[in-house]
Amino acid sequence: MKPEILLIEPMTRDVEAQLDGAYTVHRLSQSQDHMGFIADVGANVRAIVTGGRTGAGNAIVDALPRLEIIAINGIGTDAVDLERARKRGIHVTTTPDVLTDDVADLALALLLATARRVCVGDRFVRAGGWLRGGIPLATKVSGKQLGIIGLGRVGREIARRAEGFGLSIAYADPLRKEDVSYRYQPDLRCLAGEVDFLIVAAAGGPASRNIVDRAVLDALGPKGVLINVARGSIVDEVALVAALVDGRLGGAGLDVFAHEPEVPDVLWRLDNVVLQPHQASATVETRRAMADLVLANLAAHFAGQALPSAVV
């Protein structure tokens, strides 16, 4: 008998075909009544496959008495109760490293697009505006001050790329990193007040909820730019919108939001904001590598082998 798994967040067609070949797959997306569906199939489910932002809530996990592993297609674990998983002996795996480059790339792309008003210029040319005149000057990026919140895998790669633009780099993190030369500034308000650009690359979860608040945004100021490629929960979205509308913040490049896929509609109308639909890791190459790691973790678990990328 093939092991039974619960697929919470759909994957690409070829990956789902591989899952179907190795497992009996129960697709949560095929049901309107999710908990009713889980009650029907959950008695024999031994694995969950999900995404980082969707995770697996406690109600779902508690309804699966034979659950052995939660395989996350992503690096975020804030949507899974890791302590509860530990207590039940449930393994949790993620897909680290393989998406680091893409997330760092998009962080720099958002910084350049926001500061240099790339999307504004694109719309201006497409609308025929260039025939009638020019647009206001943008903000230089090279040689400025950059702050990074969270110097983990992604934060380090953002910093490495930023060095190529001659940016002076400082960072905030719960712990000072002894193996880097970047300036450590653990106080977020102080960090924001010292830099031109602030990139959020920290982990989500209760400990980081709304740590980028009004005080931090005001310290970044009317010429500062905020970039978020981490989690929408890290930034106080109400305070962010107000700061942008009031002109207390210079601009923002956002890949993540507090209530995805809902985005405050006022942001649609602001020329100093660049928006993306949570696409930092969304390249063909990286999504394939992420899927391969999900499949490898599942295969290793059911073969009784060491998991390639276990968190719990």
N, C-alpha and C positions, 0 to 999 in steps of 0.2 A: 504494500500500500504506500502511495506517495504521501509525504508529510503534507498536512493542510496548513495554508497560510492565509492571513487576512491582508489584502492589498488596500490600504487606506487611501493613498494618493496615487493616481494612475501614472504609469511610466510609458516610455515609447513602445510602439507596436512590437518591435523586434525583441525588446527586453521582456515584455509581457509574454511573448511567445516562448522565450527561454524559461520563464517562470512556470508557464503552463506545462512545459515538457518535463520539468523536474518535480512539480508540486501540484496539489489540488488547490487552486487559487479561488478564494472568495473575494469578489470585488465589492467593496463597500459603496462605491459610486453608483452601482446598479440598483440601489435601494433608496427609496424616499424615507423609510423608517429605519434609521441606522441601528438603533439599539434593538429593535425588533429583529432585524436581519442578523445581528450578532447573537441574539438569543437563540435563533434557529440553527446557526452553524458553529457557534463558538465552543461547544463542548470538546471538539477535537483539534481546534486551532493551536498550533505550536509556535507559530512565528507571525510577526507583524512586519510588513514593509510599508514605510511611510516617508514623508518628506520632512525636512527640518522645521519648516514653519507650521506644518500641520501636526506633526508629532503623533502622540497617542495619549489621550486623556485618561485619567484614573478610572472613569466609568467604563471605558472600553477595556482597559487592562484588567480590571477586577472581574469583568464578565468572561474572561478567558482563563479557565482554571488550569489548562495544560500549557499555557504560554511559556516559552523558553527563551525567546530572543526577539528583540525589536531592532530591525535593521533600518537605519535612517539614511535616506538618500540626500545627504547634506552634512553640514558640520554643526548645526545648531542642535542643542539638547534641551533648550529652555521649554519646549512643549512636551517633555517627558519627565515624569517624576522619577529622577534617578535613585533617590533614597528608597522609594517604594520598590523599584526594580531590584535594588540590592537586597532588600529584606526578603523578597520572594525568590531570589536566585535567578532573576531574569537577566540575560546578557543584553547590553545595548551597544550597538556599533554605529559608527558614522563613516563619512568618506573624506577624511582629512587629506591635506597636501595636494590632491589632484585638482582641486578647484582654486587653490591659493592664487595662482598667477592670474586667472581670469578676474577674480574679485579685485585684486590689486590694480589690474589694468583698467577696470571700469571706474575705480575710485579716481585714478588720474584723468581718465576721459571726462568724468563729470566735473572735476576741478577745472580742467581746461575749457570745457564747453560752457560752464557757468561764468567763469572770470572773463573769458574772451568773447562771450555772448555769441557762441557759434550758432545756436538754434535761432536766435533773433536774426542774425545775418542771413541764415538760410531762408527763413520766412520772408525777409525783406526782399531778397532777390526774386524768389518765386512769385511774390505779389507784384513785381514790377516796380518796386519802390526805388531801386537804384537809378532808374531812368529819370527820376524826379529829384535826386539828391543823395545825401549820405546818411549815416546813422551815427549816434554818439560813440565816442571812444570807449574802449573796453579797459580792463584791468590787466596789467602785466603779472605774469606768474613767476617767471624765472627770477631767482635771487631773493625771493621773499621769505617770510617766516611761516613754517608749517608746524601745526600741532597734530598729533595722532593720539586718539583715545583708544588704548588697547594695543600693546605691542606683542601680540601673538604671531602666529604664522602669517596671517594676512597683513597685520600692521607692519611687520618687518619688511615684507615685500613692497608695500606702499612706500616705506622709507627708502628702500634701495632704489626704486624708480625715481623718487623725488630728488635723490642726490644728483641724478642726471640733469635736473633743471636748476641745479645750484641752490636748492632750497635749504635753509637752515632748519634743522629738525629738532623738535622737542616732543616729549611724549608723557602721557599719564597712564599708569597701570597700577593695579594693586601692589605689585612688587617691582622694585628697581631691577633692571636687567644688567647684570654685571659684564655681559659680553658684548655690549654695544657702546658706542661713543656718543650717542644722542643725549641731549640734556634731559634729565628727569625732572618733571614738575607734577607731583601727585595731586595738587589742588587744581581742579578743573576750571574754576573761575580765574585763577591766576594764569593758567595755561592759555585760556581763551583771550585774556587781555594782552598777552605777549605775542600773539601770532596774527598773521593775515588770513590764514586759511586753517580750518579745523576739520579733520577727517575722523569720523566715528568708525572704528573697526573692532569694537569690544564685543564680548559675548552678551547675549540677551539673558533675561531671567530677572527674578525679584531684586537681586543685588544691584542691577544696573538700570532699573526702571526709572525713567525720567531724570537721570543724572545730568543730562543736558537740559537745564531748566532756564527760566527767564534770566536769572542772574548770569549764567554762562553765556547765553545769547547776547545779553546786553554788554557783557565784557568783550565779546567778539566784535560787536559794534557795527555801525552803518557802512563801513567799508569792508567788513569781514565776510567770508564765505564759509558756509557749513556744508560738508559732504557726508552723507550717511549711506554706507554699504553694509551695515551690520544688521540691526533690528530696529523697527519703528518704535518699539517700546522704550528704547534708550533715550529718545528725544521727547520732551514734552511737546506734543504736536500742537496743542492749543496755543502754547506760548510761542512756538515757532511761527505759526501762521500770523499771530498778532505782531510779532517782531518784523516779519516781512512786509505786512500791510502798512505798518506804522513807519517803516523806513529805519527801524532801529537795527536791522540786520541787512547787510549788503546783498546777499544772495544765498541760494541753496541748490545743491545738486542731490536729488533724493532717489534712491533705488528701493527704499523700504518705507513703510508707513504703519501707523498704529493699528489700523483696522482694515488691512488688505482683504479684498482688492478695492475697498472704498478709499478714495483720496479726497480730501477737502476741495470742493470745486473752486474755491477762491484761488487755489494754486494754479488752476488751469489758465488763469487770466494774467498771471504775473510774468513779465519778461525776464525778471532776475532769478527765475527758478527753472531748473531742468529736471524733468521727471522721467523715470524708468519704471517698468512694471516688475520689479524684483527679478532682474535679469543678470545679476553680476556673474553667475556661473553658467549662463545660458549660451554656451557655444557647443557645436556638434561634438568637438573633440573632448571637451571636459565632461559633458553629460554622459558620453559613452564611457569615459573612465570612471565616473561616479557609479554608473550602473554596474560596471564590471566589478567594482569593489563591493557593492551590495550583494551581487550574486556570489562573489567569493566568500563573503562572510557567512551567508546562508549555507553554502556548500560545506564550508569548514565545520560549521556547527553540527550539521546533521551527519558529518563523517567522524565526529568526535575529535576534531583537530583544533589546534590553536587558532583563534580568530585573528584575521589580519589587522583589524582596526577597532578593537574593543575599547569602549569607554567604561563599561561596567561588566 
